[in-house]
Amino acid sequence: MSEETVVVNKRGQFTIPARLRKLHRIKEGTKLLISQDESAIIVRRLPEFDDLLGMHSGEITLLEMTTELDQMRKQDRY
């Protein structure tokens, strides 16, 4: 585990070092989960939809998957 020091500004914001942003694929708009335990604040990157494709990644496109999901939802409504 590596450590880096950052400074919190008057609005309570801090900058995640570029090396860590690249390593964890954090870009503008990425959602982060902030939690705490007894002695620490924990920042975790929330997975994006593409991260959840798992073992079937590459077998179906995102468009095909969303189209199929939409069709399944329509069938469940009626």
C-alpha distances in whole Angstrom, upper triangle without the diagonal:
4,7,10,14,16,20,21,25,28,28,24,23,20,19,15,15,16,13,12,15,16,13,14,17,18,21,24,25,22,22,19,19,18,18,18,18,19,17,15,15,13,14,14,16,20,21,24,27,26,23,25,28,26,28,31,29,32,35,36,36,34,38,39,37,38,41,42,40,42,45,44,44,47,48,47,49,52
4,7,10,13,17,19,22,26,26,23,21,17,16,13,12,14,11,10,14,15,12,13,17,17,20,23,24,22,22,19,20,19,19,19,19,20,17,15,15,14,14,15,17,20,22,25,28,27,24,27,29,28,30,33,31,33,36,37,36,35,39,40,38,39,42,43,41,43,46,45,45,48,50,49,50,54
4,7,10,13,16,19,22,23,20,18,15,14,11,10,13,12,10,14,15,14,15,18,17,20,22,24,21,22,19,19,18,18,17,18,19,16,13,14,13,13,15,17,21,23,25,29,29,26,28,31,30,33,35,33,35,39,39,38,36,40,42,40,40,44,44,42,44,47,46,46,49,51,49,51,54
4,7,10,13,16,20,20,17,16,12,11,9,8,11,10,10,13,15,14,15,18,17,19,21,23,21,21,18,19,18,19,18,20,20,17,14,14,14,14,16,18,21,23,26,29,29,27,29,32,32,34,37,34,36,40,40,38,37,40,42,40,40,44,45,43,45,48,47,46,50,52,50,51,55
4,7,10,13,17,18,15,13,10,10,10,9,13,13,12,15,17,17,18,20,18,20,21,23,22,22,19,20,18,19,18,20,20,17,14,14,15,15,17,19,23,25,27,31,31,29,32,35,34,37,39,37,39,42,42,41,39,42,44,42,42,45,46,44,46,49,49,48,51,53,51,52,56
4,7,10,13,14,12,10,7,7,8,8,12,13,12,14,17,17,17,19,17,18,19,20,19,20,17,18,16,18,18,20,21,17,15,13,14,14,17,18,21,24,26,30,30,28,31,34,34,37,39,36,38,42,41,39,37,40,43,41,40,44,45,43,44,48,47,46,49,51,50,50,54
4,6,10,11,9,8,6,8,10,11,14,16,15,16,20,20,20,22,19,20,20,21,21,21,18,19,17,19,19,21,21,18,16,14,16,15,19,20,23,26,28,32,32,31,33,36,37,40,41,39,41,44,44,42,39,42,44,42,42,45,47,44,45,49,48,47,50,52,51,51,55
4,7,8,6,5,5,8,11,13,16,18,17,17,21,22,21,22,19,19,19,20,20,19,17,18,15,17,17,20,20,18,15,13,15,15,18,19,22,25,27,30,32,30,32,36,36,40,41,39,41,44,43,41,38,41,43,41,40,44,45,43,44,47,47,45,48,50,49,49,53
4,5,5,5,6,9,13,15,18,20,19,19,22,24,23,24,20,20,19,20,20,20,19,20,17,20,20,23,24,21,19,17,18,17,21,22,24,27,28,32,33,32,34,37,38,42,43,40,42,45,44,42,39,41,44,42,41,44,46,43,44,48,48,46,48,51,49,49,53
4,5,7,10,13,16,18,21,24,23,22,26,27,26,27,23,23,21,22,23,22,20,21,19,21,21,24,24,22,20,18,20,20,23,24,26,29,30,34,35,34,36,40,41,44,45,43,45,48,46,44,41,43,46,44,42,46,47,45,45,49,49,46,49,52,50,50,53
4,6,9,12,15,18,21,23,22,21,24,26,24,25,21,20,18,19,20,19,18,19,16,19,20,23,24,22,20,17,19,18,21,21,23,26,27,30,32,31,33,37,38,42,42,40,42,45,43,41,38,40,43,41,39,42,44,41,41,45,45,43,45,48,46,46,50
4,7,11,13,16,19,21,20,19,23,24,22,23,19,19,18,18,18,17,15,16,13,15,16,19,20,19,16,13,15,14,18,19,21,24,25,29,31,29,31,35,36,39,40,38,40,43,42,40,37,39,42,39,38,41,43,40,41,44,44,42,44,47,45,45,49
4,7,10,13,15,18,16,15,19,20,19,19,16,16,15,15,15,15,13,15,13,16,17,20,21,20,17,14,15,13,16,17,19,22,23,26,28,27,29,32,33,37,38,35,38,40,39,37,34,36,39,37,36,39,41,38,39,43,42,40,43,46,44,44,48
4,7,9,12,15,13,13,16,18,17,17,14,15,14,15,15,15,13,15,13,16,17,20,21,19,16,13,14,12,15,16,18,21,23,26,27,26,28,31,32,36,37,34,36,39,38,36,34,36,39,37,36,39,41,39,40,43,43,41,44,47,45,45,49
4,6,9,11,10,10,13,15,14,15,12,12,12,14,14,14,13,15,14,17,19,22,23,21,17,15,15,12,14,15,18,20,21,25,25,24,27,30,30,34,35,32,34,37,36,34,32,34,37,35,34,38,40,38,39,42,42,41,44,46,45,45,49
4,6,8,7,6,10,11,11,12,9,10,12,14,12,13,11,14,13,16,18,20,22,20,16,14,13,10,12,12,15,18,19,23,23,21,24,27,27,31,32,29,31,34,34,32,30,32,35,33,33,36,38,36,37,41,40,39,42,45,43,44,48
4,6,5,6,9,10,11,12,10,12,13,16,15,16,15,17,17,19,20,23,25,22,18,16,15,13,14,14,18,20,21,24,24,22,26,28,28,31,33,30,31,35,35,33,31,34,36,35,35,38,39,38,39,43,43,42,45,47,46,47,50
4,5,5,6,8,10,10,9,10,12,15,14,16,16,18,19,22,23,25,28,25,22,19,18,15,16,15,18,19,20,23,22,21,25,27,27,30,31,28,29,33,32,30,29,32,34,33,33,36,38,36,38,41,41,41,44,46,45,46,50
4,6,5,6,9,10,10,12,15,17,16,18,17,19,20,22,23,25,27,25,21,20,18,15,15,15,18,19,20,23,22,20,24,26,26,28,30,27,28,32,32,30,29,32,34,33,33,37,38,37,39,42,42,41,44,46,46,47,50
4,5,5,6,8,8,11,14,16,13,15,13,16,16,18,20,22,24,22,18,16,14,12,12,11,15,16,17,21,20,18,21,24,23,26,28,25,27,30,31,29,27,31,33,31,31,35,36,34,36,40,39,39,42,44,43,44,48
4,6,5,6,5,7,10,12,10,12,12,15,16,18,20,23,26,24,20,17,15,12,11,10,13,14,15,18,18,16,20,22,22,25,27,24,25,29,28,27,25,28,30,29,29,32,33,32,34,37,37,36,39,41,40,42,45
4,6,5,6,8,12,14,12,15,14,17,19,22,24,26,29,26,23,21,18,15,14,12,15,15,15,19,17,16,19,21,21,24,25,22,23,27,27,25,24,27,29,28,28,32,33,32,34,37,37,36,39,41,41,42,46
4,6,8,11,14,16,13,15,14,17,18,20,22,24,27,25,21,19,17,14,13,11,14,14,15,18,17,15,18,20,20,22,24,21,23,26,27,25,24,27,29,28,29,32,33,32,34,37,36,36,40,41,41,42,46
4,6,9,13,14,10,12,11,13,15,17,20,22,25,23,19,17,14,11,9,7,10,10,12,15,14,12,15,18,17,20,22,19,21,25,25,24,22,25,27,25,26,30,30,29,31,34,33,33,36,38,37,39,42
4,6,10,11,8,11,11,14,17,19,22,24,28,26,22,20,17,13,11,8,11,10,10,14,12,11,15,17,17,20,21,18,20,23,23,21,19,22,25,23,24,27,28,27,29,32,32,31,34,36,36,37,41
4,7,8,6,8,9,12,14,17,20,23,26,25,21,18,15,12,10,7,10,10,11,14,14,13,16,19,19,23,24,21,22,26,25,23,21,24,26,25,24,28,29,28,29,32,32,32,35,37,36,37,40
4,6,6,9,11,14,16,20,23,26,29,27,24,20,18,14,13,10,12,13,12,15,15,15,18,20,21,25,25,22,23,26,25,23,20,23,26,25,24,27,29,28,29,32,32,32,34,37,36,37,40
4,6,9,11,15,17,20,23,27,30,28,25,21,19,16,15,12,13,14,13,16,16,17,20,22,24,27,27,24,25,28,27,24,21,23,26,25,24,27,29,28,28,32,32,31,34,36,36,36,40
4,6,9,13,15,19,22,26,29,28,24,21,19,15,14,11,11,12,11,14,15,15,18,20,22,26,26,23,24,27,25,22,19,21,24,23,21,25,27,25,25,29,29,28,30,33,32,33,36
4,7,10,13,16,20,23,26,25,22,18,16,12,11,7,8,9,8,12,13,13,15,18,19,23,23,21,22,25,24,21,19,21,24,22,21,24,26,24,25,29,29,27,30,33,32,32,36
4,7,10,13,17,20,23,23,20,16,14,10,9,6,6,8,8,12,14,13,15,18,20,23,24,22,24,26,25,23,20,22,25,22,21,25,26,24,25,28,28,26,29,32,30,31,35
4,6,10,13,16,20,19,16,12,10,6,5,4,5,9,11,14,16,14,16,19,20,24,25,23,26,28,27,26,23,25,28,25,24,28,29,26,28,31,30,29,32,34,33,33,37
4,6,10,13,17,17,14,10,8,6,5,6,6,10,12,16,18,16,17,20,21,25,26,25,28,30,29,27,24,27,29,26,25,29,30,27,28,32,30,29,32,34,32,33,37
4,7,11,14,14,11,7,6,5,7,9,10,14,16,19,21,19,20,24,24,28,30,28,31,33,32,31,28,31,33,30,29,33,33,30,32,35,34,32,36,37,35,36,40
4,7,10,11,9,6,5,7,8,11,12,16,19,21,24,21,22,25,26,29,31,30,33,35,34,33,30,33,35,32,31,35,35,32,34,37,35,33,37,39,36,37,41
4,7,8,6,4,6,9,11,14,16,19,22,25,27,24,25,29,28,32,34,33,36,38,37,37,34,37,39,35,35,38,38,35,37,40,38,37,40,42,39,40,44
4,6,6,7,8,11,13,17,18,21,25,27,29,26,27,30,30,33,35,34,38,40,39,39,36,39,41,38,37,41,41,38,39,42,40,39,43,44,41,42,46
4,6,9,11,14,17,21,22,25,28,31,33,30,30,34,33,36,39,38,41,43,43,43,40,43,45,41,41,45,44,41,43,46,44,43,46,47,45,45,49
4,7,10,13,16,20,22,25,28,31,33,30,31,34,33,36,39,38,41,43,43,43,40,43,45,42,42,45,45,42,44,47,46,44,48,49,46,47,51
4,6,10,13,16,19,22,25,28,30,27,28,31,31,34,36,35,38,40,40,39,37,40,42,39,38,42,42,40,41,45,43,42,45,47,44,45,49
4,7,10,14,16,19,22,25,27,24,25,29,29,32,34,33,36,38,38,37,34,37,39,36,36,39,40,37,38,42,40,39,42,44,42,42,46
4,7,10,12,16,19,22,23,21,22,25,25,28,31,29,32,35,34,33,31,34,36,33,32,36,36,34,36,39,37,36,40,41,39,40,44
4,7,9,13,16,19,20,18,19,23,23,26,28,27,29,32,31,30,28,31,33,30,30,33,34,31,33,36,35,34,37,39,37,38,42
4,6,9,12,16,17,14,16,19,19,23,25,23,26,28,28,27,24,28,29,27,26,30,31,28,30,33,32,31,34,36,34,36,39
4,6,9,12,14,11,13,17,17,21,22,20,23,25,25,23,21,24,26,24,23,27,28,25,27,31,30,29,32,34,33,34,37
4,6,10,12,10,11,14,15,19,20,18,21,23,23,21,19,22,23,21,20,24,24,22,24,27,26,25,28,30,29,30,34
4,7,8,6,7,11,12,15,16,15,17,20,19,18,15,19,20,17,17,21,22,19,22,25,24,23,27,28,27,29,32
4,5,5,7,10,12,15,15,13,16,18,17,15,12,15,17,15,15,18,19,17,19,22,22,21,24,26,26,27,30
4,5,5,7,10,14,13,11,14,15,13,12,9,12,14,11,11,15,15,14,16,19,18,18,21,23,22,24,27
4,5,6,8,12,11,8,10,13,11,10,8,12,13,11,12,15,16,15,17,20,20,20,23,25,25,26,29
4,6,7,10,11,9,12,14,14,13,11,15,16,14,15,18,19,17,20,23,22,22,25,27,26,28,31
4,5,9,10,9,12,13,13,13,11,15,15,12,13,17,16,15,18,20,19,19,23,24,23,25,28
4,7,6,5,9,10,9,10,9,13,13,10,12,15,14,14,17,19,18,19,22,23,23,25,28
4,6,6,9,10,11,13,13,16,16,13,16,18,17,17,20,22,20,22,25,25,25,28,30
4,6,9,9,11,13,14,17,16,14,17,20,18,18,22,23,21,23,26,26,26,29,31
4,6,5,7,10,11,14,13,11,14,16,15,15,19,19,19,21,24,24,24,27,29
4,6,7,8,10,13,12,11,14,16,16,16,19,20,20,22,25,25,26,28,31
4,6,7,9,12,11,11,14,16,16,17,20,21,21,23,25,26,27,29,32
4,7,10,12,10,10,14,15,14,15,18,19,19,21,23,24,25,28,29
4,7,8,6,7,10,11,10,12,15,15,16,18,20,21,22,25,27
4,5,5,6,9,10,11,12,14,16,17,18,20,21,23,25,27
4,5,5,6,9,10,10,12,14,15,16,18,20,21,23,25
4,5,5,6,9,10,11,12,14,15,17,19,20,21,24
4,6,5,6,9,10,11,12,14,16,17,19,20,22
4,5,5,6,9,10,11,12,14,16,17,19,21
4,5,5,6,9,10,10,12,14,15,17,19
4,5,5,6,9,10,11,13,15,16,18
4,5,5,6,9,10,11,13,15,16
4,5,5,6,9,10,11,13,15
4,5,5,6,9,10,11,13
4,5,5,6,9,10,12
4,5,5,6,9,11
4,5,5,6,9
4,5,5,7
4,6,6
4,6
4
